Amino acid sequence: MRTGNPTLSDAVFLDAAPDRGASADARYMTIEGTVNKTALLLSITVGVALATIIGLKMTGADVAVGDEVVRVAQPGMMWGLTILGLVGGLISFVVIMFNKKMVSLAAPAYALFEGLFLGAITLQFETFFPGIGIQAAGLTFGVLFGLLSAYRSGMIKATENFKLGVVAATMGIMMVYVVSIVMNLFGASMPMIHDNGIMGIGFSLFVVVIAALNLVLDFDFIERGAESRAPKYMEWYGAFSLLVTLVWLYVEILRLLSKLQSRD
């Protein structure tokens, strides 16, 4: 059961053990239960993101841009919430990785912090590209439901070769990002892939496609987890893992749209 999502691996379900004292319905993971918990985590993330955007705008300042007056968020507060969301999300992620039975508490916390992060960075992009947040969110949910429908209908199958290809591409992307971060620390940058040229747009489009295909692997993994009768708390883990992929997909779509719009 390969997946490019680092939160999902064979060992996750192999290490999990159901509560032997509970009833059969309460002991084992189900797809329906995972869907319900995914909906809850997404609601938290989206709700917090919207509240963050509204709050930042309300505490911002009016700035004259030509003949119009535009409300601009305070940069310090915007970046502060971005860092808070990143650090809080990372801590929640690490807690879940080291103690999966804490997932029912840590996953909502992760969703909350990711909402802060996504709300803050979306507003940063909105400052330069008005309306880009709605476009990115619509595309993200469109991809989610489109791939889910294709997977459930059998149009897309997570074959062994498909899994190997997606995992290899995902690991390659992660390596590129790590190298890019290290180069930035030394005042250098990776040429072409981060600009709005053909290479940069092509790279972002490739990353969006790979992030989307990871959803297919996640659907397959969660389905197999339910079939193998994983413990009930793994529904939270499956929902959390899907959220990790969706956050990545949204951010990459946001970056791709910004590159395209900056060429106009």
DRENGULO-239867 format. One record per residue (C-alpha): residue in one letter; x, y, z. Coordinates in steps of 0.02 Angstrom, whole numbers, plus 50000, padded with zeros to 5 digits. Example, Ala and Ser with C-alpha at 12.3 -4.5 7.8 and 13.67 -1.06 7.14 Angstrom:
<pts>
A506154977550390
S506844994750357
</pts>
This chain:
<pts>
M500005000050000
R501195013349939
T500755031749949
G501705047849921
N500905055250075
P502205053850215
T500835051250345
L500235035150263
S501275019350250
D501075000650274
A501765001950451
V500365013650504
F499025000350491
L500164985950541
D500614994550704
A498814999250745
A497774988050857
P495894989150887
D495074990651057
R494614972651096
G493384977951230
A492264988051114
S490864982251000
A491284977350821
D490534993350748
A491525004250869
R493154994750850
Y493544995850667
M493905009250538
T492585012450404
I492605022950247
E491025032150302
G491815036550469
T493385042950382
V492345053550262
N491405061350408
K493005065550500
T493795072450341
A492285083950320
L492495089950499
L494345093650480
L494045102650315
S492665112950397
I493865118150535
T495245122650411
V494115132550294
G493195141050437
V494805146650523
A495555152250357
L494045163150320
A494035170150497
T495905174050480
I495645183350316
I494185193350387
G495125197350547
L496675203050455
K495655214250342
M494705221850488
T496315226150579
G497175232550422
A497345250250357
D496545259450211
V497785263350073
A497455273949918
V497825264549757
G497495276449613
D495715282649630
E495215268549747
V495455265549933
V495975247749973
R496015239350143
V497745231550166
A498195219650308
Q499635223850424
P501175214450359
G501835210550532
M500215202450589
M500025193250424
W501775185750433
G501555182150618
L500015171550586
T500895162850442
I502335157650556
L501135152850697
G500155141950579
L501725133650510
V502495130150681
G500855124650761
G500455113350613
L502205105750620
I502065102150806
S500355094050783
F501055083850638
V502515077550742
V501375073050889
I500305062350774
M501815054050695
F502505048850864
N500855044550949
K499485040050827
K498215037150966
M498285056050999
V497625059250824
S495835062850878
L496495077850976
A497995082850871
A497125081850701
P495855095750742
A497305106050810
Y498255103150648
A496715108650549
L496585124450655
F498405129250630
E498325125450444
G496805136750435
L497835150950509
F499255147450388
L498155146050233
G497135161450279
A498705172050302
I499595166450143
T498005167650041
L497815185850093
Q499635188850045
F499265182349870
E497605191849865
T498555208149892
F499345206149720
F498065195049633
P496285198849692
G495125183849684
I496525171049674
G496015162749839
I494255158349777
Q494975151749615
A496255140749705
A494965134149829
G493735130149689
L495065120949590
T495645111249744
F493915104949788
G493555101949604
V495085090849591
L494625081849753
F492865077449701
G493355074049521
L494705061549568
L493615053749702
S492235050849575
A493475043749449
Y494215032349582
R492535026049644
S491945022749465
G493515012949424
M494135025149293
I495745027349392
K496555012349476
A498005013049598
T499034999449515
E500764994949576
N501635004249434
F500505019349461
K500985019749645
L502845017949609
G502795032149483
V501855044249597
V502945040249748
A504545042749647
A503925059349578
T503385065249751
M505065061149827
G505925070249684
I504875085849715
M505255085249901
M507125084249863
V506995099449749
Y506115109249886
V507415104250016
V508845109549901
S507935125949865
I507725129650051
V509555125950087
M510095137249943
N508975151350009
L509835150150178
F511485154150092
G510755168449990
A510595158649828
S509055152849734
M508595138849615
P508415146849443
M506875146049332
I505715134849433
H505105148649549
D504835162349419
N503395165049299
G504315158949145
I503875143449046
M505005132649155
G504265139449316
I502465137249259
G502855119949192
F503645114749357
S502145121149458
L500935112249342
F501915096049363
V501885097849553
V500005101149551
V499725085349449
I500795074749566
A499945082049721
A498255077749643
L498785060049602
N499305057649783
L497445059349825
V497115043549724
L498435034149823
D497685040649985
F495935034949934
D496635017649896
F497605016950058
I496105021850165
E494985009350074
R496224995450108
G496355000950290
A494474999050309
E494534982050223
S495924976150340
R494864981450492
A496054994450562
P495575001750733
K494255015350744
Y495455029550786
M496275026850617
E494775035650539
W495495051650614
Y497205047050547
G496535044050372
A495605060750377
F497175069650439
S498215061950300
L496985067650167
L497035085150240
V498945085350227
T498815081550040
L497415094250012
V498405108150098
W499895104249986
L498775104049832
Y497965120749875
V499625129449905
E500335122949740
I498775128349644
L498935145449726
R500745146649668
L500305140949492
L498895153649474
S500015167649538
K501325163549407
L500025163349269
Q499205179649324
S500875188549345
R501185186149157
D499665196649111
</pts>
